[in-house]
């Protein structure tokens, strides 16, 4: 059963903060994130979707608090590298979980990761979902291939969670290859990179980060698993 006509959206409140940017003088701003545009959410997925939307709010509040308390730290790229970048990764993971939750109960929404990137002072423009444009730039006989992550011995306490995330990696790859198959002829020269490989890398980075966290709770946390996030067209 669908909750008719309801598009669930996060209440993304930007907390205004006075920020002294290192090397750039004083600037008043806050981190602002785009509001995810969701389809009608099936009743069975409502609780999980609402939980992830609350996660988005919490992540934004924490990022703005970090912005406030770190005024004057770092170099010119501090805010982007230490706050905005990690925030985008966390939002990508939450948006991916929303896609999965809705997909279990109905049609899975696509490309919610385009709402992951936030900005200082104003939310960045969000691209529209890819539309069909005649083109011959997508090779019809190609497939996406991803590197297999090399993991250390996984503690028994982390095995279930790690297996779940490894299954997520397989699901993400299968979905990307299906998108590749059904989108032949769409977009311009950079369509596959921007609409398929780029979002896939973001989702894989989030899953690999969850593997690191799961293992780290039970033993020594592995490092650098994100090097297995980037896939290619073969």
Backbone bond lengths (Angstrom), bond angles and torsions (degrees), N, CA, C in turn:
res aa  C-N    CA-C-N  psi(-1)  N-CA   C-N-CA  omega(-1)  CA-C   N-CA-C  phi
1 X - - - 1.460 - - 1.513 109.34 -
2 X 1.329 116.97 129.78 1.458 121.56 179.62 1.513 109.73 -93.47
3 X 1.291 116.05 144.51 1.453 120.68 170.89 1.525 106.01 -81.39
4 X 1.309 116.04 100.64 1.458 121.18 -167.19 1.519 111.82 -65.66
5 X 1.334 113.10 135.84 1.449 120.72 171.85 1.511 115.52 68.07
6 X 1.313 117.63 10.13 1.463 119.48 -178.03 1.512 109.68 -107.06
7 X 1.308 117.07 118.81 1.472 121.23 172.59 1.512 106.77 -105.62
8 X 1.350 115.15 108.39 1.459 119.51 -176.45 1.519 109.14 -71.76
9 X 1.309 117.34 133.12 1.470 120.51 -179.84 1.508 109.48 -137.69
10 X 1.300 115.31 148.81 1.469 120.18 178.95 1.514 109.48 -75.88
11 X 1.318 115.04 148.09 1.457 120.05 172.09 1.511 106.62 -91.15
12 X 1.321 114.80 92.19 1.464 119.08 -173.56 1.522 108.97 -94.03
13 X 1.299 115.11 96.47 1.460 120.41 -177.08 1.507 110.14 -94.14
14 X 1.308 116.57 121.01 1.467 120.39 178.14 1.517 108.53 -86.29
15 X 1.324 116.44 122.36 1.459 121.41 177.91 1.524 108.50 -86.75
16 X 1.328 117.36 119.06 1.463 120.17 -178.04 1.514 109.91 -69.77
17 X 1.327 115.61 133.40 1.470 120.45 -179.21 1.515 109.36 -138.49
18 X 1.309 116.30 144.68 1.463 120.99 173.62 1.511 107.01 -85.17
19 X 1.339 116.14 121.08 1.457 120.80 -173.81 1.513 109.67 -119.22
20 X 1.305 116.79 125.35 1.460 120.63 172.94 1.505 107.23 -97.43
21 X 1.317 117.62 103.49 1.455 121.59 -176.98 1.519 109.33 -80.74
22 X 1.342 114.91 127.65 1.462 119.47 -179.00 1.510 110.45 -58.64
23 X 1.290 115.45 129.71 1.451 120.77 176.84 1.507 113.51 77.71
24 X 1.357 116.22 -4.34 1.451 116.40 -176.38 1.502 113.79 -125.66
25 X 1.339 118.52 10.17 1.445 120.25 179.80 1.510 111.08 79.61
26 X 1.335 116.98 -164.13 1.457 121.98 -177.89 1.518 109.97 -94.65
27 X 1.325 113.18 141.73 1.459 117.76 178.73 1.511 107.30 -148.13
28 X 1.329 117.64 132.03 1.453 121.12 179.04 1.512 108.21 -91.76
29 X 1.333 115.79 125.76 1.452 118.58 -179.20 1.499 110.71 -168.19
30 X 1.291 116.42 171.40 1.450 123.71 175.20 1.503 106.93 -143.53
31 X 1.301 116.06 158.05 1.465 120.29 175.58 1.514 108.18 -78.58
32 X 1.306 115.39 129.88 1.468 121.68 -179.50 1.524 108.33 -125.48
33 X 1.329 116.06 135.09 1.461 121.25 -177.89 1.523 110.73 -117.17
34 X 1.325 117.99 148.32 1.464 119.96 177.05 1.527 110.69 -70.41
35 X 1.302 115.84 146.24 1.466 121.60 179.77 1.523 109.47 -82.80
36 X 1.337 118.84 122.74 1.469 119.56 -178.53 1.522 111.53 -63.57
37 X 1.317 116.38 134.00 1.463 121.72 175.49 1.522 107.96 -94.38
38 X 1.327 115.79 108.44 1.461 120.77 -177.32 1.518 110.90 -105.93
39 X 1.326 116.11 151.57 1.463 119.46 172.84 1.527 108.91 -76.17
40 X 1.333 116.78 -179.92 1.465 119.78 172.74 1.523 108.66 -58.39
41 X 1.323 116.11 131.25 1.464 121.17 -175.47 1.525 109.73 -96.84
42 X 1.331 118.01 125.76 1.471 120.32 177.30 1.530 110.73 -56.51
43 X 1.334 116.89 147.17 1.459 121.20 -177.01 1.524 111.46 -56.41
44 X 1.340 117.04 -37.63 1.466 120.23 -177.74 1.521 112.51 -65.70
45 X 1.333 116.95 -21.77 1.463 120.62 -177.28 1.517 112.98 -100.07
46 X 1.342 116.94 -5.10 1.462 119.90 -173.00 1.526 112.91 -58.02
47 X 1.327 117.60 -47.26 1.468 120.10 -175.18 1.527 110.93 -61.78
48 X 1.342 116.39 -45.04 1.458 119.53 -178.15 1.525 111.19 -68.10
49 X 1.327 116.42 -39.65 1.466 119.84 179.48 1.531 110.45 -65.05
50 X 1.325 116.14 -42.88 1.471 119.07 178.90 1.524 110.80 -63.16
51 X 1.329 116.81 -36.91 1.465 119.62 178.31 1.530 110.91 -63.49
52 X 1.336 117.07 -41.64 1.464 119.74 -179.69 1.520 111.65 -72.05
53 X 1.328 117.40 -33.32 1.466 119.44 175.31 1.528 109.72 -65.04
54 X 1.346 116.75 -38.42 1.458 119.95 175.29 1.529 110.40 -63.98
55 X 1.334 116.99 -36.32 1.462 120.76 175.56 1.525 110.66 -59.90
56 X 1.331 116.98 -42.03 1.468 120.52 178.78 1.524 110.32 -60.14
57 X 1.333 116.40 -43.06 1.464 119.93 177.95 1.526 110.97 -61.11
58 X 1.341 115.73 -45.79 1.465 120.32 -178.09 1.525 110.92 -63.22
59 X 1.334 116.17 -42.87 1.467 120.55 179.83 1.529 111.01 -61.02
60 X 1.330 116.31 -41.23 1.458 120.26 179.49 1.524 111.12 -66.34
61 X 1.340 116.50 -42.80 1.461 119.99 178.95 1.527 110.92 -62.10
62 X 1.341 117.01 -41.76 1.464 120.65 179.12 1.533 111.02 -65.03
63 X 1.341 116.21 -39.63 1.458 119.68 179.74 1.530 110.63 -65.19
64 X 1.338 117.29 -40.99 1.459 119.59 178.82 1.523 111.50 -68.46
65 X 1.330 116.89 -32.96 1.457 119.35 175.86 1.529 110.18 -67.04
66 X 1.347 116.10 -40.84 1.463 120.25 177.62 1.535 109.82 -63.37
67 X 1.322 115.65 -39.12 1.466 120.13 178.41 1.523 110.29 -60.94
68 X 1.331 115.69 -43.07 1.474 120.88 -177.94 1.522 111.39 -66.38
69 X 1.336 116.13 -43.67 1.468 119.20 -173.09 1.527 113.18 -83.86
70 X 1.345 117.47 -9.92 1.469 119.66 -177.64 1.522 112.68 -107.17
71 X 1.321 116.81 14.06 1.465 119.72 -179.45 1.519 110.13 -53.73
72 X 1.334 116.39 128.01 1.448 122.06 178.52 1.516 114.75 91.51
73 X 1.331 117.28 -5.54 1.462 119.91 -179.83 1.521 110.77 -82.96
74 X 1.331 115.67 157.05 1.456 121.69 169.04 1.511 114.20 68.49
75 X 1.354 113.27 -171.66 1.452 121.25 179.56 1.517 111.54 -99.93
76 X 1.332 116.43 -163.46 1.469 121.01 -176.22 1.525 113.68 -59.93
77 X 1.340 117.36 -26.88 1.463 119.88 -176.35 1.522 112.59 -101.42
78 X 1.336 117.57 11.63 1.459 120.63 -174.54 1.523 112.39 -57.83
79 X 1.331 116.96 -49.45 1.470 119.93 -175.94 1.520 110.61 -61.31
80 X 1.327 116.39 -43.52 1.462 119.19 -178.75 1.528 111.67 -66.88
81 X 1.333 116.82 -46.26 1.461 120.32 -174.14 1.516 113.64 -78.35
82 X 1.340 117.30 -36.45 1.460 120.45 -172.91 1.523 113.21 -96.85
83 X 1.328 117.76 -18.79 1.472 119.45 -176.43 1.523 111.88 -123.65
84 X 1.343 117.13 -57.84 1.466 119.58 -175.21 1.538 112.17 -67.02
85 X 1.336 116.95 -40.76 1.459 119.57 -179.80 1.519 112.93 -62.46
86 X 1.356 118.41 -53.47 1.466 119.76 176.88 1.529 112.84 -60.20
87 X 1.334 117.11 -35.95 1.465 119.73 178.02 1.525 110.77 -62.54
88 X 1.333 117.35 -42.81 1.473 120.67 178.54 1.529 111.24 -60.90
89 X 1.328 117.27 -39.62 1.470 120.61 178.63 1.524 111.16 -64.14
90 X 1.333 116.50 -43.75 1.469 120.20 179.47 1.533 110.83 -64.70
91 X 1.337 116.04 -41.06 1.467 119.47 179.70 1.528 110.77 -67.16
92 X 1.326 116.81 -38.01 1.464 119.73 177.17 1.524 110.30 -58.61
93 X 1.337 116.68 -44.05 1.458 120.46 -179.72 1.529 111.17 -63.50
94 X 1.340 117.06 -43.49 1.464 120.33 -179.86 1.535 111.04 -65.74
95 X 1.321 116.91 -42.40 1.463 121.00 179.37 1.530 111.10 -66.15
96 X 1.328 116.24 -34.70 1.465 120.13 176.49 1.527 109.90 -65.08
97 X 1.344 116.64 -40.93 1.468 119.52 178.52 1.525 111.17 -65.67
98 X 1.346 117.11 -32.57 1.472 119.64 175.12 1.522 109.95 -64.36
99 X 1.331 116.95 -45.56 1.470 120.51 178.17 1.529 110.77 -56.74
100 X 1.336 115.80 -45.71 1.463 120.17 -178.17 1.523 110.82 -64.63
101 X 1.344 117.60 -43.67 1.461 121.51 -179.01 1.524 111.49 -61.69
102 X 1.336 116.51 -46.70 1.472 119.81 179.17 1.525 109.96 -66.15
103 X 1.339 116.65 -38.78 1.462 120.48 -178.78 1.513 113.80 -64.44
104 X 1.334 117.33 -27.75 1.470 119.78 178.09 1.530 111.18 -68.26
105 X 1.331 116.11 -27.19 1.464 119.87 -174.43 1.526 113.51 -108.58
106 X 1.331 117.06 -9.99 1.460 120.27 -177.89 1.508 110.40 -170.42
107 X 1.313 116.06 -150.66 1.463 120.16 -179.76 1.522 109.99 -76.50
108 X 1.319 116.65 127.82 1.465 121.07 -175.90 1.522 110.64 -73.97
109 X 1.330 118.15 127.09 1.477 119.40 175.06 1.521 110.06 -67.59
110 X 1.314 116.38 154.68 1.460 121.66 -176.18 1.528 110.99 -116.81
111 X 1.309 114.44 147.72 1.471 123.04 169.43 1.520 114.08 61.65
112 X 1.347 118.13 33.24 1.462 118.73 175.02 1.522 111.97 -65.96
113 X 1.353 116.59 -18.27 1.461 118.65 -179.76 1.529 112.21 -63.25
114 X 1.335 117.78 -13.36 1.457 118.66 177.59 1.535 111.70 -68.15
115 X 1.339 116.80 -11.46 1.465 121.22 176.51 1.533 111.88 -96.53
116 X 1.344 117.73 9.23 1.465 120.42 -173.86 1.523 113.40 -79.92
117 X 1.322 118.39 -30.80 1.465 121.24 -172.23 1.524 111.32 -84.12
118 X 1.329 115.46 127.42 1.461 121.64 179.61 1.529 109.72 -109.07
119 X 1.312 116.10 169.60 1.464 120.02 -178.71 1.512 111.64 -137.36
120 X 1.310 116.15 167.54 1.460 122.39 178.79 1.516 108.74 -94.10
121 X 1.323 116.47 115.78 1.453 120.99 179.14 1.515 113.89 94.59
122 X 1.329 117.00 -33.36 1.465 120.99 178.92 1.522 108.88 -157.47
123 X 1.316 115.91 147.31 1.459 119.61 178.04 1.523 109.59 -72.27
124 X 1.336 118.09 138.38 1.458 120.16 177.47 1.533 110.67 -63.22
125 X 1.316 115.83 155.09 1.462 120.28 175.28 1.523 109.23 -63.17
126 X 1.326 115.58 141.56 1.458 121.37 -179.75 1.522 108.58 -104.97
127 X 1.315 115.80 127.54 1.459 119.69 -179.79 1.515 110.51 -69.88
128 X 1.311 115.51 151.12 1.460 120.64 175.91 1.522 108.95 -74.24
129 X 1.330 117.10 155.22 1.464 118.85 175.26 1.524 109.65 -56.90
130 X 1.327 118.36 144.68 1.464 120.67 -178.69 1.526 111.31 -56.07
131 X 1.308 115.59 136.33 1.466 120.70 177.01 1.508 108.78 -113.28
132 X 1.301 114.59 158.50 1.464 119.93 -177.02 1.526 110.65 -71.13
133 X 1.312 115.94 122.89 1.460 122.12 175.76 1.524 107.41 -131.46
134 X 1.329 118.78 125.11 1.460 118.85 -178.52 1.508 111.43 -54.72
135 X 1.307 116.23 130.31 1.450 121.77 -179.45 1.505 108.70 -164.99
136 X 1.306 116.44 155.30 1.467 119.68 178.40 1.517 110.47 -115.82
137 X 1.350 115.75 23.40 1.461 118.92 -172.64 1.524 113.56 -88.26
138 X 1.340 119.25 -11.67 1.453 120.95 179.21 1.518 109.75 -93.80
139 X 1.315 119.03 114.28 1.469 120.42 -179.11 1.519 110.83 -65.02
140 X 1.338 117.67 127.38 1.457 121.22 -174.69 1.519 112.89 -75.82
141 X 1.316 119.12 -21.55 1.447 120.00 -176.62 1.515 113.96 -102.37
142 X 1.326 117.50 13.10 1.459 121.10 -175.00 1.523 111.13 -92.96
143 X 1.325 115.31 165.16 1.454 121.98 175.06 1.512 108.70 -142.11
144 X 1.325 116.02 153.42 1.456 121.62 176.63 1.519 108.45 -88.01
145 X 1.318 115.59 133.19 1.463 120.79 176.34 1.521 109.22 -124.68
146 X 1.334 115.77 141.49 1.467 121.64 -177.65 1.527 110.11 -123.90
147 X 1.329 117.15 147.19 1.465 119.62 177.06 1.523 110.80 -69.62
148 X 1.321 116.65 143.49 1.467 120.91 176.18 1.526 108.86 -80.68
149 X 1.331 117.43 126.16 1.462 118.97 -179.38 1.525 112.07 -65.06
150 X 1.314 116.36 136.75 1.460 122.14 176.65 1.522 107.31 -95.02
151 X 1.333 116.55 113.74 1.457 121.72 -175.66 1.528 110.27 -108.64
152 X 1.332 115.50 151.16 1.463 118.92 171.69 1.526 108.78 -74.66
153 X 1.326 117.08 179.86 1.460 120.19 173.77 1.530 108.32 -58.75
154 X 1.327 116.66 128.19 1.465 120.87 -175.95 1.529 109.14 -94.16
155 X 1.330 118.25 124.32 1.467 120.57 177.57 1.525 111.06 -58.05
156 X 1.321 116.29 147.69 1.468 120.70 -178.17 1.524 111.42 -56.67
157 X 1.329 117.42 -36.11 1.461 120.69 -177.93 1.524 112.52 -66.60
158 X 1.334 116.78 -19.14 1.470 120.37 -177.78 1.520 112.29 -105.59
159 X 1.333 117.74 -4.88 1.461 120.72 -171.28 1.523 112.70 -59.83
160 X 1.336 118.18 -45.00 1.473 120.35 -177.09 1.520 111.33 -61.07
161 X 1.333 115.98 -46.27 1.465 119.49 -178.33 1.525 111.32 -67.34
162 X 1.328 116.68 -39.96 1.466 119.96 178.99 1.521 110.35 -64.88
163 X 1.336 117.49 -43.11 1.469 120.15 178.36 1.526 110.92 -61.27
164 X 1.336 116.35 -37.58 1.464 119.57 179.47 1.526 110.94 -64.83
165 X 1.341 116.61 -41.14 1.462 119.37 179.94 1.525 111.92 -72.25
166 X 1.325 117.82 -33.21 1.464 119.88 174.70 1.526 110.22 -65.06
167 X 1.338 115.62 -37.79 1.470 119.04 175.57 1.523 110.26 -65.14
168 X 1.343 116.92 -36.85 1.464 120.57 176.38 1.525 111.14 -60.81
169 X 1.340 116.62 -40.76 1.462 120.06 177.86 1.519 110.57 -59.97
170 X 1.336 116.19 -43.00 1.462 119.29 178.21 1.516 112.38 -64.58
171 X 1.332 116.02 -39.21 1.464 120.44 179.15 1.527 110.78 -66.26
172 X 1.337 116.00 -42.30 1.466 119.92 179.26 1.530 111.58 -62.08
173 X 1.330 116.83 -40.51 1.463 120.05 179.26 1.517 110.67 -66.48
174 X 1.335 116.86 -43.03 1.463 119.89 179.30 1.528 111.02 -61.81
175 X 1.324 116.45 -41.49 1.467 119.92 179.23 1.530 111.05 -66.04
176 X 1.325 116.98 -39.02 1.464 120.22 178.91 1.522 110.82 -64.62
177 X 1.327 116.92 -41.13 1.464 119.32 178.54 1.525 111.51 -68.20
178 X 1.326 116.67 -34.30 1.463 118.92 175.60 1.526 110.41 -66.99
179 X 1.336 116.18 -40.30 1.471 119.77 177.15 1.528 109.72 -62.95
180 X 1.324 116.79 -39.89 1.460 121.24 178.86 1.530 109.92 -61.75
181 X 1.335 115.33 -43.63 1.469 120.08 -177.09 1.518 111.54 -65.59
182 X 1.345 116.80 -40.96 1.463 120.43 -174.24 1.528 113.18 -86.73
183 X 1.347 117.42 -6.68 1.465 119.41 -176.58 1.526 112.50 -108.73
184 X 1.323 117.23 14.23 1.465 119.48 179.23 1.528 109.13 -56.89
185 X 1.333 116.52 128.32 1.463 121.17 179.88 1.510 113.94 94.46
186 X 1.343 118.23 -5.57 1.461 120.07 -179.84 1.530 111.07 -89.16
187 X 1.326 114.75 156.21 1.461 121.39 169.30 1.514 114.81 69.37
188 X 1.334 113.47 -173.58 1.453 121.51 -179.89 1.512 111.14 -102.03
189 X 1.334 116.92 -161.81 1.471 120.75 -175.48 1.523 114.01 -59.87
190 X 1.339 117.03 -29.22 1.468 119.57 -176.46 1.526 112.75 -100.81
191 X 1.340 116.82 13.97 1.468 119.76 -174.57 1.523 112.59 -58.76
192 X 1.333 117.57 -49.57 1.466 120.51 -176.17 1.526 110.37 -61.97
193 X 1.324 116.48 -43.21 1.471 119.39 -179.80 1.519 111.41 -64.95
194 X 1.329 117.46 -47.05 1.456 121.22 -172.82 1.530 113.24 -78.96
195 X 1.317 116.65 -36.20 1.466 120.11 -172.95 1.519 113.30 -97.86
196 X 1.342 118.23 -19.19 1.472 119.40 -175.87 1.532 111.20 -124.72
197 X 1.335 118.25 -59.91 1.465 120.03 -174.73 1.533 112.04 -67.26
198 X 1.322 117.61 -40.68 1.461 120.19 179.93 1.529 112.65 -62.97
199 X 1.353 117.61 -53.50 1.472 118.59 176.32 1.529 113.20 -60.23
200 X 1.336 117.12 -35.85 1.461 119.53 178.11 1.527 110.61 -62.29
201 X 1.327 117.51 -42.97 1.461 120.73 178.89 1.525 111.28 -61.69
202 X 1.335 117.24 -39.04 1.465 120.58 178.73 1.527 110.77 -64.64
203 X 1.329 116.86 -43.30 1.465 120.16 179.63 1.528 110.93 -65.84
204 X 1.340 116.44 -41.04 1.457 119.51 179.22 1.530 111.12 -66.12
205 X 1.330 116.83 -38.59 1.459 120.05 177.25 1.526 110.51 -59.01
206 X 1.337 116.38 -43.64 1.463 120.46 179.53 1.525 111.33 -63.52
207 X 1.347 117.31 -43.34 1.468 120.69 179.88 1.529 110.93 -65.87
208 X 1.320 116.99 -41.67 1.466 120.82 179.21 1.527 111.12 -66.58
209 X 1.328 116.37 -34.80 1.464 119.96 176.10 1.528 110.16 -65.24
210 X 1.338 117.21 -38.98 1.474 120.10 178.41 1.526 110.62 -66.55
211 X 1.334 116.95 -33.17 1.472 119.90 175.59 1.531 109.84 -64.46
212 X 1.334 116.97 -45.77 1.464 120.34 178.47 1.526 110.60 -57.59
213 X 1.327 116.23 -44.62 1.467 120.67 -178.51 1.528 110.34 -64.38
214 X 1.348 117.06 -44.35 1.463 120.96 -178.24 1.525 111.01 -61.43
215 X 1.333 116.65 -46.39 1.460 120.02 179.44 1.525 110.10 -65.66
216 X 1.334 116.24 -39.89 1.459 120.25 -178.34 1.518 113.72 -64.04
217 X 1.321 117.56 -26.91 1.465 119.74 177.86 1.532 111.43 -68.15
218 X 1.342 116.04 -28.77 1.462 120.10 -175.03 1.521 113.45 -106.88
219 X 1.317 117.74 -8.50 1.464 120.69 -177.58 1.513 110.30 -171.56
220 X 1.315 116.48 -149.87 1.456 120.67 179.88 1.520 110.37 -77.23
221 X 1.323 116.57 127.39 1.465 120.94 -176.66 1.519 110.49 -73.66
222 X 1.341 117.78 127.68 1.471 119.70 176.23 1.523 110.04 -69.63
223 X 1.309 116.47 155.50 1.463 121.83 -177.02 1.523 110.50 -121.00
224 X 1.330 114.67 147.68 1.464 120.27 170.88 1.511 116.41 74.26
225 X 1.343 118.71 20.69 1.466 119.28 179.21 1.525 112.05 -64.90
226 X 1.343 116.41 -19.31 1.475 118.38 179.53 1.520 112.44 -62.44
227 X 1.340 117.66 -13.52 1.472 118.78 177.63 1.534 111.49 -67.39
228 X 1.331 116.41 -13.65 1.469 119.93 178.00 1.529 112.07 -96.16
229 X 1.343 117.15 9.99 1.465 120.10 -174.30 1.525 113.31 -80.78
230 X 1.317 117.76 -31.09 1.468 120.17 -171.86 1.517 111.43 -83.51
231 X 1.316 115.39 127.35 1.464 122.18 179.27 1.532 108.92 -110.28
232 X 1.312 115.85 171.78 1.466 119.71 -177.07 1.513 110.80 -143.42
233 X 1.308 114.07 163.82 1.455 121.90 179.45 1.526 108.19 -93.04
234 X 1.310 116.45 119.71 1.456 121.09 -177.16 1.527 111.15 -108.76
